[in-house]
Amino acid sequence: MYKIIFLLLLLFSVSVIGQTTYNITDPEDLENQTYIPGDIIILADGTYNTDARINFVGNGTVSEPITFRSETPGGVVFTGGLKMDIGGDYVIVDGFHWQGGFGASNFIQFRDGTDYANYSTIQNCAINGLQVHADDQEAGTSVKHRWIVLYGTYNNVTNCSFMNKTNAGATVLVELSYNADANRCATVGHTISNNYFYKYEKIDTALTNAGDSETIRIGSSNTQNVNANVTVTNNYFVEADGENEIITNKSKNNIYTNNTFRRCRGSLVLRHGSDAIVDRNYFLGEDVEGTGGIRISDSNHSITNNYIQDCITENSQAKWNNGITFIGGGDNAAVDCNASGLTNGYQKVEGITLSRNSIVNTNAPLFYNEDKGSTDPTGTVSDNLIYFTSGNSNLTDVISGDSPNAFTNMGTGLTYTGNVFTGTMLGATTTGFSEELGINATADGEIFTFSGNGSSDKGADMGSYIPATDDMVGYGVGACFLDNLGASINDGDCTIVVVDNLTVSTLPTLTSEASSNDVTVNANISWTAVSNDAWISINTNSGTGNATVLVSVAENTGTNSRVGTVTFTQDPGGDDIVRTLNVTQEGADLTSLFDLINDTAGGGPVSIHSWSTEFNPSKPEENVYKTLDKINTNSSIWAAQDGAVLGGDYKGDGEYIIYDLGEEYDLDLIQFSTTDKSDPFGYQVWISTTGTDPEDFIMILPISGDLLLTTKTGTNDFNQYEITETARYVKMIGFGRFNPANNRTSEWSTISEIEFYGSSTLSVSEFDLQNKILFYPVPTSDILNIKSISNSSLDKVQVYTLDGRKVIEKQLHNTTNKTSLDTSSLVNGAYIVNLSSDNQVVSKMIVISNLD
């Protein structure tokens, strides 16, 4: 780290090389000047009772910020609830004390209208005990006031004290909606550091807004895929009880490190947004009911080296606040920054790393919460240490949940390895945990260090970080002019320690094609960068401060997606910051590798042979022919209702469509889409080369088990299945929709579109039949002519409406190569013509346009 010390200036105006120090005695006079880089505005010490909202706007530079500060730290006291808007770039607000008065929504906000602040700071300030004005009170409601609202990018809240909040609203809110409107993939990069959060009163859950009472909230459900990259570090939280979520993570790539939570009745909650880092934090419950550690939703989080001690669950909230709480949500996780259609549900927990954490004398060290679903979390749980002293009143099993079967239902998808425990029972049957009776705990102040057999490389490595204590407040933690209870002090340490910072923007998922993409590095330190994969290259390997790095990827010729990394590392001598840029590249599109058989609307050579369920005349949009019309929407589908679940089974007998490919093909790929339901559909795929009797077919999908569950849910995207089979007929059997436990959730099956890819096994002359049949004129009015321009004979012609009703059938002599149909009785519209010729079937969509 490096330090910037702000020295006091004498009370007179002076200009040096165009820079001016302004001395004012009324805070509203701040708006009387236009400021340039390096300007300093000093408000005279005193008590100010104004409740005005003042604007502090300017455009400084990194080396010459514009500063608005008190004459002496804490010497300016605002008692009326003065509000402030901060706009522009590189401006600093320093040394003010808000004591009492009335709050407001967005009390201090980093914007002036739509002028969002960037690279700006509020530091060494205190806000204590803002109240709600009687005129703003509402029955049944806790009025929502946010004290600090961060807009813009790369802003800082540092060395401030926030004390005695009594109404709803986040103490510090990172508002990302405007960043989302501009570019969700761009880095936001705020820092919240060295602050003191004290006594946020628990808000009655019966009141409106009680659920919006976090101490810090970063983002919202609607901005969960914004690359916030906010750093929350070296803060001290004491009795931050507003609600169960002390900190709420609702965006991507945020970092929580070196924070201390003391007697806080809640947890650090990873609610929405992926790729968070939670490292080297202390959670010290001090045996206060309702205290907890970390709650996990969404994916790709790294949760390491955290120390959790003396936390006690509260009966009414036990499923939410435990040592580590896993949530079994089922919504899409790790949502790409370019994606839309976000949900406010609970995301799947996938790809997490939970490693080297110490959980000491804490209720429910590992807790599995099925309240929001029972989707199995995935990832690695390794080298954690769980310890209970003999006779400790908080004793529980290592593993527990909100139902007796919670671990069985949702805990077995994680990989457990190297975890140790002592003083308790495991509570479940699983591998990856060992009871180590040789572990010794030695008191080191209020925490424990561990030694003895089984303890090596287990539990949290806190490095040099020790728990923050009340004695530190005013001396590096919080504002330098108040102690931990809000009393004035005169010997505080007013040095502002600028936290080492290194953030790296993210990349959206890249296509399979070769490409180059800019990545933004924002830093106040020197760093190096290295690509860890041969298919990724970078144009810059080191830098000092901010930079743009060009990341290039080679073409991915394989069909599987791939993930690589670029590592950015702080140069030696600082905080040893390491940031990893994940680079995800899609595999080559399977459809580009093979030949599409039914490449035209209506099926081309592919036709419908038969199906199991008659059409519903009242729903013409739901019929088998819709699966070949090249319209991939919910309103153009085949839908069929299966019967009752069979005895001793979990599904019915299924409903089917048999497709005739027209001839034998060596199939490479089948892809089909369904309606956009949240549960997967269950199918079987059967093929035949000989005929369409049940005994002619063999099942090729699923490869194992007896039900192929579609992988695309909530979308009309294609489910793709590579195969290597020869077939003339393909039978699709649908069994309805199913949940992960193989319980049927709907008896309805749907197919919106189906496509077959492969190559003909027949000779070229046979393969060309489709191109040697002429249908004319197009569009048709009264007479449709059909002619084979080869020697092929025509056997039978059938005409179907798009809702599957046969309206014309004509048997032909097998010696003729041409025929005509009277279509004058048909209403205008599109029809499917099936023509049999030499044991093959050709399908053609025609348009009838009778001119009256």
Summary of the structure (lengths in Angstrom):
residues: 852
radius of gyration: 33.8
end to end distance: 86.0
largest distance: 111.4
contacts: 3002
relative contact order: 0.06
helix: 6%
strand: 44%
